[in-house]
């Protein structure tokens, strides 16, 4: 489970064909950019979750 | 030479520089330890808690060169330069998983470098040497590039000079850096990192609020940049002979595979560099490292915003022939002089921290993994520390010589190759942390194959290239491509060659102390933050 949680943000980060778009825009940012930036806090959430269940593997 | 100097900016710039210089020298008595021990001089005594590690690693990994080069790439080609974001997203799950194991085994056996671990684990001093040399060769141009970053902002302050005099301010700054690193060891950059990182945060946050505000918001900024990229592509296609230029706000189809593999490969390579490992091993506990895997991404966000400066520059109408000048040019245009001085100081100090940690990492590596096994195996602790201090000076002189005598482009190419080289020790390190089934000589041969294959792919008569076509019809980052060969060779040969070298580590050495002692049902969850 820990490994799955850690793998999710990595896979999202390299799923480039799925985020290589202009639309939809947010605050003027094309999707490509805001998705990438959003990925950073999301990855933290996943690592945090992995650390919470880390002890039980 | 100083006729065109921007005095307000320069005075603020010099003021901050003096501040960190004083801190650098005072750092020797911070969390005092016996600096004649390599463990103390070169790792700060392994006592940096979560906060200090955060500032140190952040200051160490997100360098001045990054602040110059990433926006430069975005300015030049657009979305492709944003590979830095997925790259830094991938790093932290890896760190979270791998680095506490490395920290545990290193603390247990007194390892200071990657090479130390490799020798302890595989009992093969040639593999240790291979790892050490790879680290040394890859680090030298990286330090040189920090100097390039620093020199860009010094020039932008209006300093002009002919010949060697052009490098005079840089040389002064670097000599000072060399002296306090010599005296204080890793404590110096750890302390300066506080100032550097806070300054970088201030300048980035100010930049991403104020510049788009002045330019009519992010929507307008992106639209303007998109038009510039489209015009550039059209102009290149219309030129004689036509050039197929890939640039734009999103990736072209042909850029996608290089983008993904560059992000992956760079992530695998980053934590193999001596300076990253120095930062990790100086932490006080595996818990401090896990905390940092969750808190360091704050810097990735900053890096993402820094990357956007390349987009903003187009909207602000900045035209520079060398993209590396884009950030200084943007700041000079958009901000008052005092803030320019502050921001440039942030970039210059941003060069000092990684340059210091890199030279310390390289010095530790040379002392422990080249000199000790091959020249003098009976060094006392004091001799070891003395040699490392001396080597930190030699490494810096080497980097300065790079700037004086070798064209900048060469340093950039070399740093690019540095990633291709560094990733070749990934199999030895990561296998080693989990299993001893893959062993010394196969990993050594894998390393050699991967390295040669990588260099072969990267070489073209005109220049070194980072991306190469594959038989599958798309192009990929050479680092990732060549480490695949390395990996296959190491695994296959491990089943053929005899595995009888000693291993001084035990499985329990890799686990946290508490997880080993407590049975699973009694084990309390790790407190976070």
Interface residues (C-beta under 8 A of the other chain):
Chain A: X3 X6 X7 X9 X10 X12 X13 X14 X16 X17 X20 X21 X22 X25 X27 X28 X29 X30 X32 X33 X36 X37 X39 X40 X41 X43 X44 X46 X47 X48 X50 X51 X52 X54 X55 X56
Chain B: X79 X82 X85 X86 X88 X89 X90 X92 X93 X96 X97 X217 X218 X219 X220 X221 X222 X249 X250 X251 X256 X259 X260 X263 X264 X290 X293 X294 X297 X300 X301 X304 X305 X308 X515 X520 X523 X524 X525 X526 X528
